[in-house]
Amino acid sequence: MNQIFQFNQYLLKRQVFALTGKFRFYNPAGEMIMFSEQKMFRLREDIRVYADEAKMQEVLAIKARQIIDFSAAFDVVDSATGQKVGALRRKGLASMLRDEWQVLDVNDNVRGTLIEDSMGLALLRRFLTGLVPQNYDLFFGESRVADYKQNFNPFSYQLNIDFSMDTAGQLDRRLGVAAGILLAAIEGRQS
């Protein structure tokens, strides 16, 4: 596995004032270590993650399974090996009021749940877009393995991703990074 997936904490920044979604990942030292850019006018989402902005080394691919799907599933593939790492599937109806995703293993077995922090705050976010920061927790069973917390900044989207509570190493960091990109991309469409 690529060394850029070995960190316990990342900062994801979505570029403001760009026609497409541009995402930059920073390590705890503040160095940019990954870059991703959504393509415009795609019927089926296909997000590529690179080791730098020059896009010379692709490290991860996030591909939607279907063109239009209310309960969208996204396969996460390690670009170096071509092997599927797992998948993330949005829970359609459940996500209307409070975002909820399932984390799937390579055989599409449910391993975990990524859920918005509270129903009350989720509803408030839908009406006061950009004023109430997002917060998601990722659970494998009863164990919280990751936290996705948006910084309050009405002019910039920044998401702190923390895997430090995953002391047993249950979550593949590649899936965790893909979840961050999907949260930032989906939130971008909702804003």
Number of C-alpha atoms within 10 A of each C-alpha: 11 11 7 15 19 12 13 16 18 24 22 25 20 21 16 14 10 9 10 14 20 20 23 24 28 18 18 12 8 10 11 17 17 24 22 23 21 18 14 10 8 9 10 13 19 16 21 21 26 20 20 17 17 8 15 9 14 17 24 27 23 25 18 20 16 14 10 11 12 12 15 17 22 25 22 28 23 20 17 13 11 12 11 17 20 22 26 28 23 21 20 14 12 13 16 12 16 19 21 21 23 22 25 22 20 14 10 15 12 16 15 22 23 26 22 21 19 14 13 10 16 21 13 14 18 16 10 12 13 17 13 18 19 21 18 21 18 26 21 18 10 9 13 16 23 23 25 26 20 20 16 15 12 11 9 14 20 21 25 18 23 19 21 14 13 17 10 9 11 13 20 14 19 21 24 22 20 23 24 22 27 16 17 23 18 10 15 13 8 9 10
